[in-house]
Amino acid sequence: MAIGISYVFVTPYTVAKSRTGGVLSRLLSRTDLELVGAQIFAPDKEFADTYAESLRERAPQNQLMLLSDYVKHYFAPSGGRPHRTLLLLFKGENPCEQLLNVCGHLYTKHVEVDALVGETIRDTYSDLIFDVHDPDEVRYFEPAVLTPRSQEEANKDLKLIADFLDGKENLVQNVVYPDPSKIERTLVIIKPDNWTQNSSRPGAIIDMFSRTGLRIVGIKVHRFSLAEALDVYGPVESVLKNKLAENFGKRAQSILEREFEFKLSNDMSELIINKFGCECASNQFHKIVEFMSGKRPGDEAIDDPMQKGTVKCMILVYEGENAIGKIRDVLGSTDPSQARYGTVRKEFGSNVMVNTAHASDSMESFEREAKIVRINNNSLSLIIRDNL
């Protein structure tokens, strides 16, 4: 069967209610599709009107009319303020059918509360409420997600989306804060260990971060080049040497003394720490870089930052008061074994290196890391065109 691409829109209401993690968990764990792109963007009135009209033209069905009216009124800016919408791009066999099955259909008539179930995303997060006196009149409608029914529809929509996203910045600024000086941004990386197989983990991690009350203003799927990984984690190398070199050296000394049955001199002990211990610490740093990029320093020349690595991450930018402290509090200690219960690293981390996520530790770190990963750039429109 041919490989195709399709998409899911997570509606502005669902994004604002911090339900993004729950939606993503369902999509990743209940399909065998690959998430190849993600972007938060703010549709303008022209995009909303065009997309709404496209939905209306497809079939004179009640569901599509409801969706068309919804997009026209709720995707477009209101009161002069644009709204954050999340686009998730998936690739694989039969993507439209798989995504539609997980997103779910819309009810076309009133359903008793006790008859409702939570099997699909719409079962859980959408609302279609009819007037109690007139079962044909819809009083409230929130679809939670939108996804096309066929590859033909997907291709048409994706071309419209790619054209709109061209030249758009990856970070959305749609709120004016009473005191902007209190507002911080922080960068989160959901690391490669969460993407080795389709699972609910990435969504569950986002769901845990949502308890901070911060807003996601940027998101993208990213593959670190070797150069980017070295830049992001460069400051860690000296820290590892300071913390680990002596321990590695002493362990090596102990092994040698036990094996050869004599005690090494102080000079030899110092030499082992300064040489062997430091090399072991550097090796730990190289393992971190390889873990993040899929490429090991020294195995090949340091590549161009634009040359993608072989493993996948997701990068998010959170915004709000004390964003750095709030995210790191939910993230937990670098060593998962020392992290508090209920934190991301305690729940999902394995060890100091494979500790599931990274978060900026200061405004300076955010600025540095955001520049390295070019956070304001997103290649999603290019991915769409390469696969149409």
C-alpha positions in Angstrom: 0.0 0.0 0.0 1.3 3.5 -0.9 2.6 5.7 1.8 0.8 9.0 2.3 0.6 12.0 4.6 -2.3 13.5 6.4 -2.9 16.0 9.3 -4.8 16.7 12.4 -5.8 20.2 13.5 -6.0 20.6 17.3 -8.5 23.4 17.6 -7.8 26.7 19.4 -10.1 25.8 22.3 -8.4 22.4 22.8 -5.0 24.0 22.7 -6.1 26.8 25.1 -7.5 24.1 27.5 -4.1 22.3 27.6 -5.6 19.1 26.2 -2.8 18.9 23.6 -1.0 16.1 25.4 -4.0 13.9 25.7 -4.8 14.3 22.0 -1.2 13.5 21.0 -1.1 10.4 23.3 -4.1 8.9 21.5 -2.8 9.7 18.0 0.7 8.2 18.7 -0.4 5.1 20.7 -3.3 4.1 18.5 -1.8 4.4 15.0 1.3 3.1 13.4 1.9 6.4 11.7 5.1 8.6 12.1 4.7 12.1 13.4 6.8 14.0 10.9 5.9 17.6 11.7 4.2 19.8 14.2 3.6 23.6 14.4 1.6 26.0 16.5 0.3 28.8 14.2 -2.4 31.5 14.2 -4.8 31.4 11.2 -5.9 34.7 9.8 -9.4 35.4 8.5 -8.5 34.6 4.9 -7.2 31.2 5.8 -10.1 30.4 8.0 -12.6 31.4 5.3 -10.9 29.4 2.6 -10.5 26.3 4.7 -14.1 26.6 5.9 -15.4 26.9 2.3 -13.4 23.9 1.3 -15.1 21.8 4.0 -18.5 23.1 3.0 -18.0 22.1 -0.7 -17.2 18.5 0.0 -20.6 17.2 0.8 -23.9 18.6 2.1 -23.7 16.7 5.3 -24.6 18.1 8.7 -21.2 17.3 10.2 -19.3 19.1 7.5 -21.6 22.1 7.7 -21.0 22.3 11.4 -17.3 22.0 10.9 -17.3 24.7 8.2 -19.2 27.1 10.4 -16.9 26.3 13.3 -13.7 26.9 11.4 -15.1 30.2 10.0 -15.9 31.6 13.4 -13.3 30.1 15.7 -10.2 29.6 13.7 -10.2 33.2 12.6 -9.0 36.1 14.9 -11.7 37.5 17.3 -11.5 40.9 18.8 -8.4 41.5 16.8 -6.6 38.6 18.5 -5.4 35.5 16.5 -5.8 32.1 18.1 -3.3 29.3 18.5 -4.0 26.2 16.5 -1.8 23.1 16.4 -1.1 21.2 13.2 0.2 17.7 13.5 1.5 16.0 10.3 1.6 12.2 10.1 3.1 9.9 7.5 2.5 6.2 6.8 0.1 3.7 5.2 -3.5 4.8 4.9 -3.0 7.8 7.1 -6.5 9.4 6.6 -8.3 6.3 7.7 -6.1 5.7 10.7 -6.3 9.3 11.9 -10.1 9.4 11.3 -10.6 6.2 13.4 -8.7 7.7 16.3 -10.2 11.2 16.0 -13.7 9.8 15.7 -16.8 10.9 14.0 -19.4 13.5 15.0 -22.8 12.5 16.2 -25.6 13.8 13.9 -28.3 13.6 16.5 -28.9 13.9 20.2 -27.3 11.2 22.3 -28.1 10.5 25.9 -25.3 11.2 28.3 -25.2 7.6 29.6 -24.8 6.3 26.1 -21.6 8.3 25.5 -18.1 6.6 25.7 -14.5 7.8 25.6 -13.1 5.6 22.9 -12.1 8.3 20.4 -10.6 11.8 20.8 -13.9 13.4 20.0 -15.7 11.1 22.4 -13.5 12.5 25.2 -12.9 16.1 24.2 -15.6 17.3 21.8 -19.1 18.5 22.5 -22.2 18.5 20.4 -25.1 19.6 22.5 -28.7 19.8 21.1 -31.6 21.8 22.4 -33.6 19.6 24.8 -36.9 20.9 23.2 -35.7 20.7 19.6 -33.4 17.7 18.9 -32.4 19.2 15.5 -31.1 22.5 16.9 -27.4 22.5 18.0 -26.9 24.7 21.1 -23.1 24.2 21.4 -20.4 22.6 19.2 -16.7 22.0 19.8 -15.1 19.3 17.6 -11.7 19.2 19.5 -9.8 18.1 16.3 -10.2 18.1 12.6 -8.8 15.6 10.1 -9.7 14.8 6.4 -11.6 11.7 5.3 -9.6 10.9 2.2 -6.2 11.4 0.7 -7.6 13.6 -2.0 -9.0 15.9 0.7 -5.8 15.8 2.7 -3.7 16.7 -0.3 -5.9 19.7 -1.1 -5.9 20.9 2.5 -2.1 20.4 2.9 -1.4 22.5 -0.1 -3.5 25.3 1.4 -1.7 24.9 4.7 1.8 24.9 3.2 1.1 28.1 1.2 -0.1 29.8 4.4 2.8 28.7 6.6 5.4 29.8 4.1 7.4 32.6 5.8 5.5 32.4 9.1 7.5 32.4 12.3 7.3 29.3 14.5 6.6 31.2 17.7 3.1 32.7 18.1 2.7 35.9 20.1 -1.0 36.6 20.5 -1.3 37.8 24.1 -0.5 41.2 25.5 0.4 40.7 29.2 -0.3 43.4 31.9 3.3 43.2 33.0 5.5 41.8 30.2 8.6 42.1 32.5 7.2 39.1 34.5 6.9 36.9 31.4 9.6 34.2 30.6 10.0 31.7 27.8 11.7 28.4 28.2 12.6 25.6 25.8 11.8 22.0 26.4 13.2 19.0 24.4 11.3 15.7 24.6 14.3 13.5 24.0 14.8 10.5 21.5 14.1 7.8 24.1 10.4 8.8 23.8 10.3 8.2 20.1 11.8 4.8 19.6 8.3 3.4 19.2 4.8 4.7 19.0 3.5 5.3 22.5 1.6 7.7 24.6 4.8 8.9 26.4 5.3 12.2 24.5 1.7 13.2 25.0 1.8 12.2 28.7 4.9 14.3 29.2 3.2 17.3 27.6 0.2 16.7 29.7 2.4 16.8 32.9 3.9 20.1 31.8 0.4 21.5 31.3 -0.2 21.5 35.0 2.1 24.6 35.2 -0.6 26.7 33.5 1.9 27.9 30.9 1.1 28.4 27.2 2.7 26.5 24.4 3.7 29.2 21.9 6.0 27.1 19.7 6.5 23.4 18.7 8.4 21.5 16.1 9.7 18.0 15.4 13.5 18.2 15.2 16.4 16.0 14.4 19.6 17.3 16.0 22.6 17.5 13.7 26.0 16.6 15.3 27.0 20.2 15.4 23.7 21.3 17.1 24.0 18.6 19.8 27.6 19.6 20.5 26.6 23.2 20.8 23.6 22.6 23.0 25.4 20.2 25.4 28.8 21.8 25.1 28.7 23.4 28.6 28.0 19.9 30.0 31.5 18.5 29.1 33.4 20.5 31.6 30.8 19.8 34.3 31.1 16.0 33.6 34.9 16.2 33.9 34.7 18.1 37.2 32.2 15.7 38.6 33.2 12.3 37.1 36.9 12.3 36.3 38.0 11.6 39.9 35.4 8.9 40.4 36.4 7.2 37.1 40.1 7.5 38.0 39.6 6.0 41.5 37.6 3.1 40.1 40.3 2.4 37.5 43.0 2.6 40.2 41.0 0.1 42.4 40.7 -2.3 39.6 44.4 -2.1 38.7 45.5 -2.5 42.3 43.3 -5.5 42.8 44.3 -7.2 39.6 48.1 -6.7 40.0 48.1 -6.9 43.8 50.0 -3.7 44.7 49.2 -0.1 45.7 49.9 2.5 43.0 51.9 5.6 43.9 50.3 9.0 44.4 51.9 10.2 41.1 50.4 7.3 39.2 47.0 7.8 40.9 47.0 11.5 39.9 48.0 10.5 36.3 45.1 8.0 36.1 42.6 10.6 37.3 43.9 13.4 35.0 44.2 11.2 31.9 42.0 8.1 32.1 39.4 9.7 34.3 39.0 12.7 32.0 38.8 10.5 29.0 36.0 8.5 30.6 34.2 11.8 31.4 34.6 12.9 27.8 33.3 9.6 26.6 30.1 10.2 28.7 29.7 13.5 27.0 30.1 11.9 23.6 27.4 9.4 24.6 25.1 12.2 25.3 25.7 13.8 22.0 25.2 10.5 20.2 22.0 9.9 22.2 20.7 13.3 21.0 21.8 13.2 17.4 22.4 9.6 16.5 26.0 10.5 15.6 29.1 10.1 17.7 31.8 12.8 17.8 35.0 11.6 16.2 33.3 9.0 14.0 32.8 11.6 11.3 33.6 15.3 10.7 31.3 17.7 12.5 28.5 18.3 10.0 26.7 21.4 8.9 24.0 22.4 11.4 21.5 22.0 8.7 22.4 18.3 8.2 19.8 16.4 10.2 20.7 13.6 12.7 19.1 10.2 12.7 17.0 10.4 15.8 13.9 12.4 16.6 13.0 14.9 19.3 10.2 17.3 19.9 11.0 20.9 20.9 8.4 23.1 22.6 8.5 26.7 23.9 6.4 27.5 26.9 5.5 31.1 27.9 4.3 32.7 31.1 5.3 34.0 34.6 8.2 32.1 36.1 8.1 29.7 33.1 11.7 28.4 33.7 11.2 27.5 37.3 7.7 26.0 36.8 8.9 23.7 34.0 12.0 22.6 35.8 9.9 21.9 38.9 7.7 19.5 36.9 10.7 18.1 35.0 12.5 16.9 38.2 16.1 16.2 39.0 18.7 15.4 36.3 19.1 12.0 37.9 15.7 10.2 37.7 16.6 8.1 40.8 16.8 11.3 42.8 13.8 13.1 41.3 10.6 13.6 43.3 7.6 11.3 42.6 5.2 12.9 40.2 7.9 14.6 38.1 8.5 13.8 34.4 12.0 12.3 35.0 10.8 10.2 37.9 8.0 8.8 35.8 9.8 8.3 32.5 13.6 8.7 33.0 16.1 5.8 33.1 19.4 7.4 34.1 21.3 10.7 34.0 21.7 10.5 30.3 18.4 8.9 29.3 16.3 11.2 31.4 13.4 11.8 28.9 13.5 15.6 28.6 15.6 18.7 28.8 14.5 22.2 29.9 16.4 25.5 29.9 17.8 26.4 33.3 17.9 30.2 32.8 16.9 33.0 30.4 20.4 33.0 29.0 20.3 29.2 28.4 16.9 29.7 26.6 18.3 32.3 24.3 21.4 30.2 23.5 19.5 27.0 22.9 16.7 28.6 20.9 19.3 30.1 18.6 21.1 26.8 18.1 17.9 24.9 17.1 16.6 27.9 15.1 13.4 27.8 17.1 11.6 30.4 15.0 12.0 28.3 11.9 9.9 25.3 11.1 10.3 23.1 8.0 6.7 21.8 8.2 5.6 23.4 4.9 8.7 22.0 3.2 7.9 18.5 4.5 4.4 18.8 3.2 5.6 19.8 -0.3 8.2 17.0 -0.3 5.5 14.4 0.3 2.7 15.6 -1.9 
